[in-house]
């Protein structure tokens, strides 16, 4: 196991990704992710699982607003009026990711991981996540504590847990 894979295992993220994979295989569902502040952390956890190509084909790291628009179809006007860290943007991100990839379920994440970049309205640790498909999404706002790495790890964990929750509700 590489140090990177070992750290994912230490966090329990691989165990969550394995559980997600079992649910996806049982239901014949492909998943996708559209990530900003986590920078590919969800995709890394998923692809650490052998055989994940059977239920995960495409992931998006859209760190810049221009990438959210170009790759996921998030309207510029929405980014300008609501900001990248908002319910509306993560919902548009996950819908766009599912539409482009053809996945039946996806998650999107955008937040302020820190140490800078926060505001009174959106302090460091504010992370929006959305789960859905090409037709719609449900979003939640979380306030995580800790440093940049801790915020990102908590968001990845919540993304995986939320995907599992969505599949279990079907």
C-alpha positions in Angstrom: 0.0 0.0 0.0 1.4 3.4 -0.9 1.5 6.2 1.8 -1.4 7.9 0.0 -3.6 4.8 -0.1 -2.6 4.0 3.5 -3.8 7.5 4.6 -7.2 7.0 2.8 -7.5 3.6 4.6 -6.6 5.2 8.0 -9.5 7.7 7.5 -11.9 4.9 6.7 -12.6 6.4 3.2 -11.7 3.2 1.4 -14.2 1.2 3.5 -16.9 3.8 2.7 -16.0 3.6 -1.0 -16.1 -0.2 -0.9 -19.6 0.0 0.6 -20.6 2.4 -2.1 -19.3 0.1 -4.7 -21.3 -2.9 -3.4 -24.5 -0.8 -3.5 -23.7 0.5 -7.0 -23.1 -3.1 -8.3 -26.3 -4.3 -6.6 -28.4 -1.6 -8.3 -26.5 -1.3 -11.5 -25.7 2.4 -11.0 -22.8 4.4 -12.2 -21.7 7.3 -10.1 -19.8 10.5 -10.8 -18.4 13.4 -8.8 -17.9 17.1 -9.4 -15.4 18.4 -7.0 -14.0 21.9 -6.2 -12.5 22.3 -2.7 -11.8 18.6 -2.3 -9.7 18.6 -5.5 -10.4 15.0 -6.5 -10.5 13.4 -3.0 -13.8 11.7 -3.7 -12.5 10.2 -7.0 -9.3 9.2 -5.2 -11.2 7.3 -2.5 -13.4 5.6 -5.1 -10.6 4.6 -7.4 -8.6 3.2 -4.5 -11.1 0.3 -4.6 -10.2 -2.5 -7.1 -12.9 -2.9 -9.7 -14.3 0.6 -9.2 -14.3 1.1 -13.0 -17.4 -1.1 -13.0 -19.4 1.7 -11.2 -17.3 4.8 -11.6 -16.2 6.1 -15.0 -15.9 9.9 -14.8 -15.1 12.5 -12.2 -14.6 16.2 -12.5 -12.3 18.6 -10.7 -13.7 22.0 -11.4 -11.7 24.2 -9.1 -12.1 27.4 -11.1 -15.5 29.0 -11.9 -14.7 28.9 -15.6 -14.3 25.1 -15.4 -17.6 24.8 -13.6 -19.2 26.6 -16.5 -17.3 25.0 -19.3 -17.4 21.4 -18.1 -20.6 21.2 -16.1 -22.8 23.9 -17.6 -23.1 26.0 -14.5 -24.3 29.4 -15.7 -21.9 32.3 -15.3 -24.8 34.4 -14.0 -25.4 31.9 -11.2 -21.8 31.9 -10.1 -21.8 35.8 -10.1 -25.0 36.1 -8.1 -24.8 33.2 -5.7 -21.1 32.5 -5.6 -19.3 29.1 -6.1 -20.0 28.1 -2.5 -23.8 27.9 -2.6 -26.7 25.5 -2.8 -27.6 26.6 -6.3 -24.1 26.0 -7.7 -23.5 22.6 -6.2 -27.0 21.5 -7.4 -26.1 22.7 -11.0 -22.7 21.0 -10.7 -24.1 17.6 -9.9 -26.8 17.8 -12.5 -24.2 18.8 -15.1 -21.8 16.0 -14.1 -24.6 13.4 -14.4 -25.8 14.8 -17.7 -22.3 14.8 -19.2 -21.1 11.5 -17.8 -24.4 9.6 -18.1 -24.1 8.5 -14.5 -27.3 7.7 -12.6 -26.1 9.3 -9.4 -23.5 11.9 -8.5 -22.2 14.2 -5.8 -20.9 17.8 -6.1 -18.8 19.7 -3.5 -17.8 23.4 -3.3 -16.5 25.1 -0.2 -14.0 27.2 1.7 -11.3 24.9 2.9 -9.0 27.7 4.2 -6.9 28.9 5.7 -8.0 32.0 3.8 -10.9 32.8 1.6 -13.6 32.9 4.2 -16.1 35.7 4.8 -18.6 36.5 7.5 -21.3 34.9 5.4 -19.2 31.9 4.3 -16.4 31.3 6.9 -13.6 28.8 6.5 -15.1 25.4 6.8 -18.3 26.1 4.9 -18.9 23.4 2.4 -22.0 22.8 0.2 -22.6 19.2 -1.0 -25.3 18.1 -3.5 -26.4 14.6 -4.5 -28.6 13.9 -7.4 -28.8 12.9 -11.1 -29.3 14.6 -14.4 -32.9 15.7 -13.5 -32.3 17.3 -10.1 -30.5 17.4 -6.8 -30.7 17.9 -3.0 -28.0 20.0 -1.2 -26.8 20.4 2.3 -24.5 23.0 3.9 -21.9 21.8 6.4 -19.6 23.8 8.7 -16.5 21.8 9.3 -13.7 22.6 11.8 -10.0 22.1 11.6 -7.3 23.0 9.1 -7.5 22.7 5.3 -6.8 19.0 5.2 -9.4 18.3 8.0 -12.1 20.3 6.1 -11.4 18.5 2.9 -11.4 15.0 4.6 -14.7 15.7 6.3 -16.2 16.8 3.0 -15.0 13.7 1.2 -16.4 11.5 4.0 -19.8 13.2 3.9 -19.9 12.9 0.1 -19.4 9.2 0.2 -21.9 8.7 3.1 -24.4 10.8 1.1 -24.0 8.7 -2.0 -24.5 5.5 0.0 -27.6 7.1 1.7 -29.1 7.9 -1.7 -28.6 4.3 -2.9 -30.1 2.9 0.3 -33.2 5.1 -0.1 -33.9 3.7 -3.6 
